[in-house]
């Protein structure tokens, strides 16, 4: 089992552009908290795609 999480920039979101998205697959999502899945996805995206996490 896995979850796919998709990311697009704020500018693309506002312009409704879907062609510039990136995806991360999180495996082993059984009995896992949503916040842990999101934290794993952010970590994977920042490492793999050189994104900056801003909170």
Residue frames as qw, qx, qy, qz and C-alpha x, y, z in Angstrom:
[[0.000, 0.886, 0.463, 0.000, 0.00, 0.00, 0.00],
 [0.421, -0.090, 0.015, 0.902, 1.17, 3.52, -0.75],
 [0.125, 0.870, 0.359, -0.313, -0.05, 7.10, -1.02],
 [0.494, 0.368, 0.249, 0.747, 0.78, 9.48, -3.85],
 [0.138, -0.818, -0.257, 0.496, 1.19, 13.11, -2.85],
 [0.513, 0.567, 0.309, 0.567, 1.35, 15.73, -5.59],
 [0.289, -0.652, -0.120, 0.691, 2.92, 19.17, -5.35],
 [0.417, 0.618, 0.319, 0.585, 2.61, 22.21, -7.55],
 [0.282, 0.009, -0.214, 0.935, 3.72, 25.76, -6.92],
 [0.107, 0.590, 0.509, -0.618, 1.37, 28.41, -5.59],
 [0.200, 0.461, -0.308, -0.808, 1.61, 30.24, -8.91],
 [0.207, 0.015, -0.878, -0.431, 0.62, 27.08, -10.81],
 [0.013, -0.426, -0.850, 0.309, -2.21, 26.47, -8.35],
 [0.170, 0.601, 0.247, -0.741, -3.62, 29.97, -8.91],
 [0.297, 0.445, -0.478, -0.697, -3.22, 29.69, -12.68],
 [0.868, 0.122, 0.343, -0.338, -4.73, 26.16, -12.63],
 [0.507, 0.606, -0.596, -0.143, -1.68, 24.68, -14.37],
 [0.904, -0.280, 0.283, -0.155, -1.31, 20.94, -13.84],
 [0.848, 0.478, -0.187, 0.130, 1.56, 20.23, -16.23],
 [0.304, 0.639, -0.520, 0.478, 4.36, 21.21, -13.84],
 [0.758, -0.537, 0.144, -0.340, 3.54, 18.92, -10.89],
 [0.304, 0.411, -0.841, 0.179, 5.84, 16.57, -9.04],
 [0.853, -0.318, -0.205, -0.360, 4.81, 13.45, -7.17],
 [0.012, 0.444, -0.835, 0.325, 6.16, 11.49, -4.24],
 [0.793, -0.207, -0.494, -0.288, 5.02, 7.98, -3.29],
 [0.291, -0.495, 0.647, -0.503, 4.98, 7.12, 0.40],
 [0.656, -0.005, -0.737, -0.162, 4.99, 3.38, 1.04],
 [0.434, -0.205, -0.783, 0.397, 3.90, 1.46, 4.15],
 [0.190, -0.330, 0.047, -0.924, 1.05, 3.78, 5.10],
 [0.639, -0.435, -0.603, -0.196, -0.90, 1.31, 7.22],
 [0.619, -0.671, -0.346, 0.218, -1.51, 2.57, 10.77],
 [0.474, 0.032, -0.028, 0.880, 0.38, 5.83, 10.15],
 [0.004, -0.749, -0.374, 0.547, -0.68, 9.33, 11.21],
 [0.474, 0.813, 0.278, 0.193, -1.46, 11.83, 8.47],
 [0.112, -0.964, 0.231, 0.072, 1.06, 14.31, 9.85],
 [0.616, -0.421, 0.596, 0.296, 3.81, 11.65, 9.60],
 [0.662, 0.430, 0.532, 0.305, 2.93, 10.97, 5.95],
 [0.244, 0.957, 0.101, 0.121, 3.01, 14.68, 5.13],
 [0.359, -0.826, 0.399, 0.170, 6.34, 15.12, 6.95],
 [0.699, -0.107, 0.621, 0.338, 7.81, 12.19, 4.98],
 [0.549, 0.680, 0.412, 0.258, 6.54, 13.66, 1.71],
 [0.023, 0.995, -0.095, -0.001, 8.01, 17.08, 2.46],
 [0.533, -0.605, 0.531, 0.260, 11.35, 15.50, 3.35],
 [0.693, 0.183, 0.612, 0.334, 11.36, 13.43, 0.15],
 [0.404, 0.850, 0.286, 0.183, 10.37, 16.41, -2.02],
 [0.137, -0.958, 0.233, 0.092, 12.99, 18.70, -0.51],
 [0.584, -0.437, 0.612, 0.305, 15.73, 16.09, -0.96],
 [0.629, 0.263, 0.655, 0.324, 14.81, 14.84, -4.42],
 [0.350, 0.756, 0.411, 0.371, 13.67, 18.08, -6.07],
 [0.418, 0.030, -0.162, 0.893, 15.71, 20.64, -4.15],
 [0.224, -0.741, -0.385, -0.503, 12.59, 22.41, -2.87],
 [0.088, 0.238, -0.520, 0.815, 12.59, 24.70, 0.14],
 [0.357, -0.552, -0.754, 0.007, 10.10, 23.83, 2.85],
 [0.021, -0.275, 0.174, -0.945, 8.46, 27.00, 4.15],
 [0.333, -0.523, -0.783, 0.055, 6.03, 26.85, 7.06]]
